[in-house]
Amino acid sequence: MKANQIVLCALFAALMAVGANVSPFLTIGGVPVTLQLLFAIMAGGLLGSRLGAWSMIAYMFIGLAGAPVFAQFKGGPASLLSPTFGFVISFIFVAYAVGKCLEHNQQKKNYIFAGLLTLLLNYGIGTNFMYAAFQWWVEAPEGFSYTMAWMWMAAYLPLDTIVILSSLATLPKLRNALKQRKIRTV
């Protein structure tokens, strides 16, 4: 990696930490409301698949090392056992997928596909991890089921849809602004 690539990865890792704690104590169904999805999409869209994913990996390891960068100012190795840690993992795949979709072709259909893929990866990985955590190592609420896990996540769908649409709509404008300033993106 070149020095400027390391700096950009560090920048998006820092933005993830800020996005994780924008509303530190607002939760729906036990899952904190954050802006992490926005920054994961931006990382992939601006840095590309490889660097976008690396920035999310850096964020994850900073948190696992003990820095309080995860939602609700949490961090440390015990975070691996949190029911919401699957969403942290999903951000790596989201950044990679968005970057891959937009690296070579900036057509509208690629943005639509990137948005759908973002939703699928974020919810698929995060919700399944949450369900597994409640089944195997965290005490589940009374009557907890796979359907209930997905019902909890349905409360986030409108907000996440708005975040995905607005971030993907902003990406081309942001890329053009950076290009005019001769700041290289993918």
Backbone torsions as a table, in degrees:
resi	resn	phi	psi	omega
1	MET	NA	143.4	175.3
2	LYS	-83.4	162.4	-177.5
3	ALA	-59.1	-43.3	-179.0
4	ASN	-67.0	-30.6	177.1
5	GLN	-69.1	-38.5	177.5
6	ILE	-64.3	-40.9	179.2
7	VAL	-64.0	-43.3	179.2
8	LEU	-64.8	-39.8	176.5
9	CYS	-62.8	-43.4	179.0
10	ALA	-64.1	-38.6	178.6
11	LEU	-60.3	-46.3	-179.0
12	PHE	-72.8	-29.4	173.5
13	ALA	-64.0	-41.0	177.9
14	ALA	-67.0	-40.9	177.4
15	LEU	-62.1	-36.3	176.7
16	MET	-62.4	-40.3	179.6
17	ALA	-63.7	-41.4	177.5
18	VAL	-65.9	-46.6	-179.5
19	GLY	-62.5	-28.6	179.5
20	ALA	-69.7	-25.6	-172.3
21	ASN	-122.2	25.0	176.1
22	VAL	-63.2	-43.9	176.2
23	SER	-125.8	78.8	-167.8
24	PRO	-63.8	-20.8	-175.2
25	PHE	-122.5	15.0	177.2
26	LEU	-96.0	116.4	179.6
27	THR	-129.7	152.2	172.9
28	ILE	-126.9	118.9	179.4
29	GLY	60.7	29.5	179.1
30	GLY	87.0	-2.1	-179.2
31	VAL	-108.5	123.7	-178.7
32	PRO	-68.1	145.8	175.4
33	VAL	-85.0	126.2	-177.6
34	THR	-139.7	176.4	173.2
35	LEU	-109.5	19.8	-176.8
36	GLN	-64.2	-36.7	-179.8
37	LEU	-61.3	-40.7	177.5
38	LEU	-58.3	-47.8	-177.3
39	PHE	-71.8	-30.0	175.4
40	ALA	-66.7	-41.4	177.8
41	ILE	-65.0	-45.2	179.6
42	MET	-62.8	-39.5	179.0
43	ALA	-60.7	-47.4	179.0
44	GLY	-66.4	-41.1	-177.5
45	GLY	-70.9	-31.9	-178.1
46	LEU	-97.7	-35.1	-177.0
47	LEU	-95.6	-19.3	-175.6
48	GLY	95.4	173.5	-173.5
49	SER	-63.4	-48.3	-174.8
50	ARG	-67.6	-54.9	-177.9
51	LEU	-69.9	-35.0	176.4
52	GLY	-60.1	-45.9	178.1
53	ALA	-64.8	-41.1	179.2
54	TRP	-62.2	-36.9	179.2
55	SER	-65.7	-36.6	178.2
56	MET	-72.5	-35.3	175.6
57	ILE	-64.7	-42.1	177.7
58	ALA	-60.0	-45.0	177.8
59	TYR	-57.3	-46.7	-178.8
60	MET	-60.7	-45.5	-177.6
61	PHE	-71.6	-31.2	174.7
62	ILE	-61.3	-44.2	178.3
63	GLY	-66.8	-42.8	179.7
64	LEU	-66.7	-26.2	178.1
65	ALA	-73.8	-12.6	175.2
66	GLY	123.1	-10.5	178.1
67	ALA	-68.1	137.2	-177.4
68	PRO	-79.0	65.7	-174.9
69	VAL	-104.4	-10.2	178.2
70	PHE	-80.6	169.7	-178.8
71	ALA	-52.5	144.2	-178.3
72	GLN	62.7	30.6	177.4
73	PHE	55.2	41.2	178.2
74	LYS	-100.7	160.6	177.6
75	GLY	-173.5	175.3	179.0
76	GLY	104.2	165.5	-177.0
77	PRO	-61.8	-25.6	178.9
78	ALA	-64.4	-18.4	178.8
79	SER	-61.2	-26.0	177.6
80	LEU	-57.5	-28.2	-177.3
81	LEU	-92.0	-3.4	179.2
82	SER	-69.1	139.1	178.2
83	PRO	-59.9	-23.6	-178.4
84	THR	-92.7	1.9	-178.3
85	PHE	-65.6	-24.5	177.6
86	GLY	-60.4	-29.9	177.2
87	PHE	-69.8	-36.5	175.4
88	VAL	-60.8	-43.8	177.4
89	ILE	-63.2	-40.0	-177.2
90	SER	-63.5	-29.3	-179.1
91	PHE	-63.4	-30.8	176.2
92	ILE	-62.8	-47.1	-179.0
93	PHE	-70.4	-35.4	177.8
94	VAL	-63.0	-49.5	-179.5
95	ALA	-60.0	-43.4	179.6
96	TYR	-63.1	-46.8	-176.6
97	ALA	-65.6	-44.2	178.7
98	VAL	-62.6	-44.7	178.0
99	GLY	-59.4	-44.1	179.9
100	LYS	-63.4	-41.9	-178.9
101	CYS	-63.8	-32.5	-171.0
102	LEU	-108.8	-3.7	-176.2
103	GLU	-62.7	-43.8	-171.4
104	HIS	-108.2	-14.1	-173.9
105	ASN	-148.4	122.0	-177.2
106	GLN	-100.4	24.7	-179.7
107	GLN	-70.3	154.7	-178.3
108	LYS	-56.3	-38.8	-178.4
109	LYS	-63.4	-29.8	178.2
110	ASN	-70.0	-35.4	176.0
111	TYR	-67.0	-41.2	178.1
112	ILE	-63.2	-45.3	178.6
113	PHE	-63.1	-40.9	178.5
114	ALA	-61.4	-39.6	178.7
115	GLY	-65.6	-44.6	178.0
116	LEU	-64.5	-40.9	178.8
117	LEU	-64.9	-38.3	177.3
118	THR	-59.5	-48.4	-179.8
119	LEU	-61.7	-46.2	-179.7
120	LEU	-61.5	-47.8	-178.0
121	LEU	-67.7	-47.1	-177.7
122	ASN	-62.1	-49.6	-178.7
123	TYR	-73.8	-40.8	-178.2
124	GLY	-61.8	-51.2	-179.2
125	ILE	-71.0	-49.3	-175.6
126	GLY	-63.3	-46.8	-177.2
127	THR	-70.6	-40.2	178.2
128	ASN	-66.4	-37.8	175.8
129	PHE	-63.9	-43.9	179.6
130	MET	-60.2	-44.2	179.3
131	TYR	-62.1	-45.3	179.3
132	ALA	-61.2	-42.0	179.9
133	ALA	-61.1	-44.4	179.7
134	PHE	-69.4	-25.7	179.3
135	GLN	-81.6	-34.1	-169.5
136	TRP	-111.4	-36.1	-173.6
137	TRP	-134.4	-4.8	175.4
138	VAL	-122.9	139.1	-179.8
139	GLU	-65.4	122.1	-178.1
140	ALA	-80.6	149.3	173.6
141	PRO	-61.9	158.5	-180.0
142	GLU	-56.3	130.2	176.7
143	GLY	75.0	15.2	-177.7
144	PHE	-64.9	133.8	179.6
145	SER	-140.9	173.1	177.6
146	TYR	-61.6	-39.8	177.8
147	THR	-62.9	-40.2	179.6
148	MET	-64.1	-39.1	178.3
149	ALA	-59.2	-44.5	179.1
150	TRP	-70.7	-32.0	177.2
151	MET	-66.9	-38.2	175.9
152	TRP	-59.1	-42.4	-176.8
153	MET	-72.8	-22.9	178.2
154	ALA	-61.2	-28.4	178.0
155	ALA	-64.6	-27.7	-179.4
156	TYR	-87.0	-17.0	-173.3
157	LEU	-55.2	-46.7	179.0
158	PRO	-61.2	-45.1	179.5
159	LEU	-63.2	-46.8	-179.8
160	ASP	-64.8	-35.1	177.2
161	THR	-64.2	-42.4	177.6
162	ILE	-64.4	-43.1	179.1
163	VAL	-61.6	-45.7	-179.0
164	ILE	-63.5	-49.3	-178.3
165	LEU	-62.9	-44.3	-178.4
166	SER	-69.3	-38.5	179.4
167	SER	-69.3	-39.6	178.5
168	LEU	-71.2	-30.1	175.9
169	ALA	-72.2	-30.7	-179.3
170	THR	-79.9	-28.9	-175.3
171	LEU	-53.5	-49.7	-178.8
172	PRO	-60.5	-38.6	179.3
173	LYS	-67.2	-41.4	179.0
174	LEU	-66.5	-41.4	177.9
175	ARG	-62.5	-41.5	178.5
176	ASN	-65.6	-41.1	178.7
177	ALA	-62.8	-41.4	178.2
178	LEU	-67.7	-37.5	179.1
179	LYS	-63.9	-41.0	178.9
180	GLN	-64.2	-30.0	177.6
181	ARG	-89.5	6.0	179.2
182	LYS	61.4	35.9	173.6
183	ILE	-100.6	119.5	-172.6
184	ARG	-77.6	128.2	170.1
185	THR	-116.5	-171.0	-179.6
186	VAL	-66.3	NA	NA
